[in-house]
Amino acid sequence: MRIYRDPYGEEVVKELIKYLEINRLRPKGFKVVRSNSETSAIARIWGVSRVLQVGLGVEPTYVIELVEPRFSNLPCKEKLRTLIHEIAHVPKTFSGYVRPHNRWFKNDLREWLKGLRSLPKERIQALCYKLDEGVREIRRGN
């Protein structure tokens, strides 16, 4: 399995958090990677546990894994919906824990997807262009 860091994806996550006004999350606490994992998932989120945070001396961090080529083959808006879905797994405590599909997850997801629908079409296209740039970088070997 190959895994690549995706700084373009990280920019998109930060912008989504800003545009959707998700003030309880720390945008710098998110990293994005792309993988060619043999999973049926399109994307996954991984939290750095409290034990690892203390042992490694790091702040709470979440890594969003975008599984290729499944993620890249999605239509533009579905890519953003998928990222928002993964972000919704992060609890208000931003502790490293990944919350399940419970009622708080569903409430946040519903609210944030509503916010996505209100974003201007140009902004959505710009975010998708950045996501696609991450794939182009990987294909160029950078």
C-alpha positions as CSV (number, residue, x, y, z in Angstrom):
1,M,0.0,0.0,0.0
2,R,1.2,3.5,-0.9
3,I,0.4,6.5,1.3
4,Y,1.1,10.1,0.2
5,R,0.7,13.3,2.2
6,D,-1.8,15.7,0.5
7,P,-1.2,19.3,1.5
8,Y,-3.9,20.4,-1.1
9,G,-6.4,18.2,0.8
10,E,-5.4,19.8,4.0
11,E,-6.0,23.2,2.6
12,V,-9.5,22.1,1.5
13,V,-10.3,20.7,5.0
14,K,-9.1,24.0,6.6
15,E,-11.2,26.0,4.2
16,L,-14.3,23.9,4.8
17,I,-14.0,24.3,8.5
18,K,-13.7,28.1,8.0
19,Y,-16.6,28.4,5.5
20,L,-18.9,26.2,7.5
21,E,-18.0,28.1,10.7
22,I,-17.1,24.9,12.6
23,N,-15.3,27.0,15.3
24,R,-14.9,24.2,17.8
25,L,-12.4,22.3,15.6
26,R,-8.7,23.2,15.2
27,P,-7.9,23.3,11.4
28,K,-4.2,22.8,12.1
29,G,-5.1,19.5,13.8
30,F,-6.0,17.9,10.5
31,K,-3.7,16.1,8.1
32,V,-4.8,14.5,4.8
33,V,-3.2,11.5,3.1
34,R,-4.1,9.6,-0.1
35,S,-3.7,5.8,-0.2
36,N,-4.4,3.0,-2.6
37,S,-5.6,0.8,0.3
38,E,-7.6,-2.4,-0.6
39,T,-10.7,-1.3,1.2
40,S,-14.3,-0.7,0.1
41,A,-14.1,2.7,1.9
42,I,-13.9,6.0,0.0
43,A,-12.3,7.8,2.9
44,R,-11.5,7.2,6.6
45,I,-10.5,9.3,9.5
46,W,-7.9,8.3,12.1
47,G,-7.5,9.9,15.5
48,V,-4.2,10.0,17.4
49,S,-5.1,8.5,20.8
50,R,-4.3,10.2,24.1
51,V,-1.6,7.7,24.9
52,L,0.2,8.4,21.6
53,Q,-0.3,12.2,22.1
54,V,1.4,12.1,25.5
55,G,4.1,9.6,24.4
56,L,5.0,11.5,21.3
57,G,4.5,14.9,22.7
58,V,2.0,15.9,20.0
59,E,-1.3,17.8,20.1
60,P,-4.6,16.0,19.2
61,T,-4.4,15.2,15.5
62,Y,-6.8,13.7,13.0
63,V,-5.7,12.1,9.7
64,I,-8.2,11.9,6.9
65,E,-7.3,9.1,4.4
66,L,-8.6,9.5,0.9
67,V,-8.7,6.1,-0.8
68,E,-7.6,6.2,-4.5
69,P,-8.9,5.9,-7.1
70,R,-12.3,5.7,-5.5
71,F,-12.2,9.2,-4.0
72,S,-10.9,10.9,-7.1
73,N,-13.6,9.3,-9.2
74,L,-16.4,11.0,-7.2
75,P,-18.2,14.0,-8.6
76,C,-17.0,17.3,-7.2
77,K,-19.7,17.9,-4.6
78,E,-19.5,14.3,-3.4
79,K,-15.8,14.8,-2.6
80,L,-16.7,17.7,-0.4
81,R,-19.6,15.8,1.2
82,T,-17.2,12.9,1.9
83,L,-14.7,15.2,3.6
84,I,-17.5,16.8,5.7
85,H,-18.6,13.3,6.7
86,E,-15.2,12.5,7.9
87,I,-14.9,15.8,9.8
88,A,-18.2,15.0,11.5
89,H,-16.5,12.1,13.2
90,V,-14.5,14.5,15.3
91,P,-16.1,15.2,18.7
92,K,-16.4,18.6,20.3
93,T,-13.6,17.8,22.7
94,F,-11.1,17.4,19.8
95,S,-9.4,14.8,21.9
96,G,-8.2,12.3,19.3
97,Y,-11.3,10.1,19.7
98,V,-13.3,9.3,16.6
99,R,-17.0,9.3,17.3
100,P,-19.4,6.8,15.7
101,H,-22.5,7.5,13.6
102,N,-24.4,8.6,16.7
103,R,-27.0,11.3,17.0
104,W,-24.4,14.1,17.6
105,F,-22.5,12.9,14.5
106,K,-25.7,13.0,12.5
107,N,-26.8,16.4,13.8
108,D,-23.5,17.9,12.9
109,L,-23.3,16.3,9.5
110,R,-26.8,17.5,8.7
111,E,-26.0,21.0,9.7
112,W,-22.7,21.1,7.8
113,L,-24.1,19.6,4.7
114,K,-26.8,22.3,4.7
115,G,-23.9,24.9,4.9
116,L,-22.2,23.2,2.0
117,R,-25.4,23.7,-0.1
118,S,-25.3,27.4,0.6
119,L,-21.7,27.9,-0.6
120,P,-21.4,29.7,-4.0
121,K,-20.8,27.4,-7.0
122,E,-17.5,29.1,-7.7
123,R,-16.2,28.3,-4.2
124,I,-17.2,24.7,-4.5
125,Q,-15.4,24.4,-7.9
126,A,-12.3,26.1,-6.4
127,L,-12.2,23.6,-3.5
128,C,-12.6,20.6,-5.9
129,Y,-9.9,22.0,-8.2
130,K,-7.5,22.0,-5.2
131,L,-8.4,18.4,-4.3
132,D,-7.7,17.4,-7.9
133,E,-4.4,19.2,-7.7
134,G,-3.4,16.8,-5.0
135,V,-3.9,13.9,-7.3
136,R,-2.0,15.6,-10.1
137,E,1.0,16.2,-7.7
138,I,1.1,12.5,-6.8
139,R,0.9,11.5,-10.4
140,R,3.8,13.8,-11.2
141,G,5.8,12.1,-8.5
142,N,6.1,15.0,-6.1
